[in-house]
Amino acid sequence: MPIKRAYRFRFYPTPEQEQVLARTFGCARFAYNHMLRLRSDAWMQRQERIGYHETSAALTALKKTPEHAWLNEVSSVPVQQALRHLNTAFLNFFARRAQYPSFKRKDGPQAAEYTTSAFRWDADRREVRLAKMGAPLAMRWSRTLPKAARITTITISRDAVGRYFAALLCDDAVVPKPKAQGQVGIDLGLTHFASLSTGEKIASPRAFRNCEARLAKPQRALARARLGSKNRAKLKKKVARLHAHIADTRRDFLHKLSTRLISENQVIAVESLAVKNMQRNRSLAKSISDASWSEFVRQLEYKAQWYGRTLIGIDRWYPSSKRCSVCGHTQTSMPLSVRTWTCPACGTAHDRDVNAARNVLAAGLAVSAHGEAVSPVLL
C-alpha cells in the first residue's frame, strides 16, 4: 500500500552548519510572522483577504529592498515553504480545525522545510546535503531507510533543548502483516494505562508524574530569574531538557505498546472517550494529559491501516463497566471508587477494568459482524 511516511533522525551539525541553520530558521520565521501581520492587517483595516500568491509576490518585493537583502543569504525554499505553512494554517482556521495562526517565537522550537530542489540524497553513501550548506549532515542512522523509498521533503528542526533532527518524508510502500489470531478489547484508565480483555493490565509510564518533583525546583528558580540574564537561559534549558525527557519517555512507551498490540491481534476494539470534556475535571486533568490516550489511539489507527488490522471504536455511552461480561446484567450505577464487584444475577466476581475491556471486545465483534467499521475519535 503506497503511503507517505516520515523517518526522523538526529544529526549533529558543524559550527558552520549551525550558523547557516540559525539564519535559515530566522528567515523562515520572519517571512511567516511578517506575512501573518500583513494578512491580519489587510482584513482588520480593509476587510481584504490576502492569499498565498499575494504573500509570495510581497516576499519577492521584500527581498529586493536593501534593508531585507539578508533574506537572500539562505536557500529560498524554506522561506517560501513558510508561506505555504501559513496558508495551510489559515485554511485550517477557516475550516474550524484550528485556532487563529499565532506568531512564531525566536526562543521556541524552530523548523525549516526543504523540498527536492533544495537537497541532494545519496542513497549509496547515505548522505544528505542541504542547499547552501556545503558538507553533508552528520546523521545518526538509527534505522535503515527502505531502498524503494523516495524522499520528497526534508524538515530540519531544532527543539528547545538545542537538539537537531531531520525528518525525511518518503513515498513508501507498507506490506500488511500476516493475519493474527488474537482479538483484544482495550479499556483505557488512569490507575493502569490499559486493561486488556485477556486479563492483562499495563502500567502507566507516568512520564510527567515521575519527573514532577525534579521539575519543581528549576521551574521555581526560572520564575524568579531576571529576564535576559545568562542564569535564566541556563535554567530555561534545564527545564526544557526535563520536558524533552518526559515527551521522549511517553512517545517510546506509546509506540512500543501500539506496535505490540497491532502485531499480536487481528481485531482491536477500544472505547471512544471525550478527552476534552474529561480534562475539565481539575482533579484528573493532569493525569489524563499525562496518559496521552489520544496519541495512543491515533497510533493504533494508522498502524492498523498500514498492516491490515481492524480497529473498532465503541460508543462512549456504552455501559462497558456496569455490564456483566458473562450474563449481560447491567448495574444501574457504579461509582469510580468501585474497582471490583460481583454480578447479582450470575454471581461472577469482576475486576472493573478487565470486565469493561471484555465488554468492549464483545461490542466490537458485534459491530464487525454487521459490516460496520467505526474509528474511535478522542476529542
N, C-alpha and C positions, 0 to 999 in steps of 0.2 A: 504494500500500500504506500503510494507516494505521500510524503508529509514534509512539512517544514520543521526542522529540528535544530536546536542550538546546543553547541558544545562550548562549555565555559572553562577556560584555563587561566591560571595565574601566570603572570610574567613579571620579569624584573628589568625595568628599563635602565639604560645607562644615564649618567647625569645629563648628557646632551639630549637624549630622548625625553627625559623628564621635562626639560625646558621646552622642547617642541610641543609635547603633550599639554603642558600648562598653558602655552599660548593658544593651542587649538581649543582646549576647554573654554578658555576665556573668550575667544572669538565666537564660538558657538553659543555660549551663554549670553554674550552681548547681543548677538543677532536675534535670539529668542526673546529677550527682555525688551529690546528696542521695538521690535515689530508687535509684541504684545501691547506695549504702550500706544503704538501707532493705531492699532486696530481698536483698542478701547476708547481712545480719544475721538477717533472718527465716528464711533457710534454715539458716544455721550454728547459730543458737541454738535454733530451734524446729522445724526441718525443715518450714517453712511456705513454700509457693510464693505469691508475690505477682505479679499480672499488671498489665496496663496500666490497667484500670479502678480497681484499688485505689490505684495510684500517682496517678492523676488525682484521685481523691477526697482523697488525702493532700495533694496540691498545693493544692486548693481550701481545705482547712482551714488549710494553712500560710499562705496569703495573708491570712487573717483575723486572724492573730496580729500584735500591734504590732511585734515585732522583725523580721518579714518583710514588712511593709507595702510595702517598696520594690519588691517583685515586681510590684506593680500599676502602677508608673510607666511600664512599657513595654507594647507590644502583647502580649496574652495568647497570640496564635497561635504565635510562635516558641518560647515557653516550653512550650506544650502539645505542639508538634511534637518537642521534645527528648525527651519521654516516649515518643512513638511510635518515635523512633530507638532509644531504649534498649530498648524491647520487641523491635524488629527485631534488635538486637544479641544479645539473649538467645535469640531463635528461631534465629538462625544458629549460636549456640554449641551449643544442644541438638541441632541438625541436623548438628553437626560440620563446619560450613562455615567456622567462625572460632574464634578463641580467646575466652576469657572476657572480657567487657567490661572496659575499663580506665577510670580516671578521666581527665577532660579537664583539661589544664593551662591555667593563665592565660596563660603566655607562649608558647603554641603557636599554630598556626593556629586561627582562630575562624570559626564559621558560624552562621547563623540562617535558618530556612526560613519563608517567608510563603506561605500559601495564598490562594485567590481572595478570601476575605473580608477580607484584611489588606493588599491593594494595589489600586491602580487603574492600568489601562493604557489610554492614549490612543493608538490606532494612527495617527491622522491627524497628531498632533503628535509622535509617538514619545516619549511621556513616561511615566515610571514614578514613581508616588507610593506610598510605604510608609506604613502606619498609624503615627500619632503622629510623623511626620517632617516634615510641612509641605511644603516646596518639593520639586519633582521632582528625581530624581537626575541629576547631570551625567554622562550616559553617553557613552562613546566608541563610536559605532556603527561598528564595523569591517566589518560586513556587514549586508545588509538582511534583515529578517525576512520570511518568506513572508506574503502577505496573508491566506491561509486559515488560518494557524497560530493556535491558541487557547492562550493562556498559562494553565497550571493552577497552577504554583507558581513562586516566585522564591526562589532561595537566595543570600543575601548572604554573602560570605566575605572574610576578611582573612588574607593569608598572613604568614609570619614576617618578611617584609621591610616589611610595612605597606601593601601594595597591596590595593585593594578591587576585588572582582569581583561581578558579578550574573549568575547562571546562570538563564536563563529556560527552564523546561521546557514544551514545547508539544505539543499534539496536532497532528501534522503528517502530510503525505502525501508519499511519495517516489515519483517517477516512474522506472521502470527505464531504464537507459541502452540505446541501440541495441546490437544484438548486434555483438560484435567478432570479428575473425577470428583473433586471436592466442591461443596456448596457451603456458603457461610453467611450467617447474618451477623451484623455488627451493631452493637449498642454503644454509642459514644457517651462518655461521662467524665467526671472530674476526679472522683476517688481513684478510679482506674481510667486510663485514656480510652480503652476499648474493651468491651466484654464480647466474646465470640460465642456463637451458638454451640460450638464444640465444648464449651465449658472453660476455655482458656481466658484468663484475664491478663491484659497487657498494661503494665505500669506506665504511668505518665512520666515523661522525662523531666517535667517541672523545670524547664530550662531557665525561666526567669526567676521563679521562686528560689531556686538553689543559689542564684547569684545576687539575690536582692540585698542581703546583708553586706556583701562585698561592694555593691553599688552605692550604698547609702553614704558612706564616708566621703568618697571622692565627689559625689554629686552635691553634698552639702558644702564642701570646700569650693567647688566650682561656682556655686551660687553666691559665695562671698568674695570670690576673686575679683580684682579690679579689671574692668573692661579694657582690652587691648594689651594687657600685661603678658609677659612670657609665661608666668606661672599659670595664668588662666588657659593659655594654649596647651600647656603640658597636661593640665587636669582634664581639659576637653578631650584630648586624645586618649587619655586613660579611660575615661567614661565610654568613649566610642569603642575602644578595644574590648571592653566588657560586653557592650551591647552586640558587637560583632560575634563574640564567642557565644552569646545566647542564641543569636539567629542561626549560626552555623550548627550548633548542637540540635536545635529544633528541626532544621531542614534535613540534617543527616538522619535523625530518627524517623521523620515522616517518609522520606524516600525509601529507607530500608523496609519499613513496615508495609507501605503500599506495594512495593515490588514483591515482597514475600506473599502477600495475600493474593495478588494477581497471578503469581506463578503457581500457587497451590490450589486455586479454586476456579472453576468454570463460571459459576454464578455467585455474585456478591450482592447482598441486599443490605441497604443502610437506610436509617430513618432520616428524613429531611428535618432540619432544625432552623428555626428563625433566630439566627445568632444575634442579629442586631437588636431584636427585641429582648433577648435573654441578657444582653450586656447592659440593659437599663437597670438591672438589679445590682446595686452598688456593692453588695456583699460578695457577689460572684463574678463581677465584670473582669477583674484582674486574672482570675484563674481561667475564665473562658477564653480570654485573649491569649493567655499563655499556652492553652491547649492547641489552638490553631486548627480547629475542626474543618473550617472552610478550605484551607490549603490541603488538608489530608484528602477530602472528598474530591477536590479539583485534580489531585494527582491520580486518584483512583479512576476518575472519568477518562482522562486522556490515555492512561496506560491500558485501561480496558478496551478502548477504541483501537489502540495500536496492536494489541496482542490477541484480539479476537475473543474477549471475555464479555460477559453480560453483567452490567451494573444496573441494579433496580433501586429506585428511590421509593420509599414508603411515605404515605401522607403523615404529616407531623401530628395530626389529631388521632392517629390510630392508637388505641389503648394497649400498647405493647407491654407496659409494665403491670397493668392491672388485670390482664387476661391470663388465665392458666393455660400453659402451652400443652397440657395433657388432655384436659376435658373441655376447654374453651370457656369455662365460667369466668365472668368479668366482675371484679370488685367495683363497688360504687365509688370508692375513693381510696387513695393510697398516698399519704404524705411522703415527702422526700426522706424523712428520718427512718422510714421502714425499709430496711435492707434485705430482710428475709421474711417470708410469710408462708402460711400453709393454706392451701385451697380448701375452703369449707365444703366443696362439692365432692371432690375425689380424695382429699387428704394428702395430696402431694406437697412436699416441702420444697419451696422455691428460693433460689437466690434471685433477688430482684433483677439484677442486670443480665445475668445469663438467661433467665426466663424471657426478658424483653428481647434479647438477641434471637432466641429461638422463634418467638412470635414474628419478629421482623423477617426472618428467613422464610417462614411459612407463608406470610403475606406476599413476599417477593416471588415465591414459586407460584402462588396463585395468580399473580399479575402476569408472570411469564407464560403460564399455561393458556391465558386468554389472548396471547399475542401482543401484549402491550409492553412497551419499554419506557419507563419513566426515569429520567435522570434527576438525581437529587440536586436541588438548588438551595444553598445555605445563604440566606440573605441577612 
